[in-house]
Amino acid sequence: MAEYEKKVREILTQNGCTFIRHGKGSHDVWKSPFADKPFVVAKKIKSRHMANVILKQSGIDYRF
């Protein structure tokens, strides 16, 4: 099973998203210039669907 966390974080930083803080449990809070609200990114992203949900919440038009 593929793990997407490294690729998702690279895409986020390339598009101007910034890390805000560590959240509860195994999540981090990020801010995007394209989204109104901060969004959470899991530290382990094992499904393509979850990676796509995170990118959609950030406002980035990219799909795995």
C-alpha positions, 0 to 999 in steps of 0.5 A, a space after each residue: 500500500 502506498 503512503 502519500 504523506 511525503 508527496 502531499 506535503 511537497 504539493 502543499 508547500 509548492 503551492 504556498 501552503 504553510 504549516 501552522 502547528 501540531 494538532 491533536 493526535 497524529 494530525 498537523 494543522 496547515 493554512 492555504 492561500 486558496 482556502 478560507 479555513 485552516 485544514 488538517 493533514 494526517 501524519 500517515 496518509 495511506 489511501 489515495 482518497 484521503 490524499 485527494 480529500 486533503 488537497 481538495 480542502 486546501 483548494 489545490 487542483 491536483 488528484 492522485 
